[in-house]
Amino acid sequence: MRSKLLIVLAVLVVLSAVFVGVVAMQPDEFRVTRSALIKGPAAEVSGHVSDFRKWEAWSPWAKLDPNAKNEFEGPAQGVGTVFKWSGNDEVGEGKMTLLEDKPGEFVKINLEFIKPMACLNITEFQFAPEGDQTKVVWTMYGPNNFMGKLAGLFMNLDEMVGRDFEKGLANLKGVVETPEKPTETVTPPAAASPTEGAVRP
């Protein structure tokens, strides 16, 4: 009986070692990339990305929690501007810091997640003119720790995050390609003349 128990324990140890080895062999860095063509000048398109206040109009996560708390710090625009958010389980808590901004070419963002799981990633946007359109490449990458490698065995991170990127790029395309409607000015009718409508003899 004791020998059988030892054999079972030995098998479990071997299987555990193999499993840990498989996890450890996963890539040390993850990278998710999606792209889209958007009709409009590269500088205009990149402006919707570098200005964090404009993310509300196109971010794939903006509508997940209408009650989320958003906060901006630092300069209104440009390197150093910070956007913080805190919301439900779908949006979690974190902050973005603009690290680099080359209008019409490149935007680099430090992306820090606090909840539901703490991690630090980099997000980059590249913009390249193609005729009357702009090719936008959205990339996120970061270290793949043991827990990340373990999760990667059971879920497809590229598919999950990539789906959000595709939605966000589609939203951005809609925002850029749909011109803002001019504000209509309603002119009040002129005051009626005292004699207007009177029957003349």
GIDABEL-V770791 format. One line per field, one symbol per residue. ss: DSSP state (h for helix, s for strand, l for the rest). psi: psi as a letter, one per 30 degrees, with the letter a starting at -180 (. if undefined). burial: # if it has 24 or more other C-alpha atoms within 12 Angstrom, else .. A space follows every 10 residues. Layout:
ss = ???
psi = ???
burial = ???
//
This chain:
ss = lhhhhhhhhh hhhhhhhhhh hhhhllllss sssssssssl lhhhhhhhhh lhhhhhhlll llllllllss ssslllllll lsssssllll llssssssss sslllsssss ssssslllss ssssssssss llssssssss sssllhhhhh hhllllhhhh hhhhhhhhhh hhhhhhhlll llllllllll llllllllll l
psi = eeeeeeeeee eeeeeeeeee eeefflkfkl kkklllkkjl keeeefffef jffffeffkf fegfjfgkkk kklalellkf kkkklkaafe fbkalkkjek jjkgekkkkk jjkekfkklj lkkkkkkkkj bglkkkjkkk llkjaeeeee efffljeeee eeeeeeeeee eeeeeefjkk kkkkjjkkkk kkkffkfkkk .
burial = .......... .......... .........# ########## ########## ######.### ##.......# ......###. #######... ########.# ########## ###......# #########. ...####### #..#...##. .#....#... ##.###.### ###.##.... .......... .......... .
//
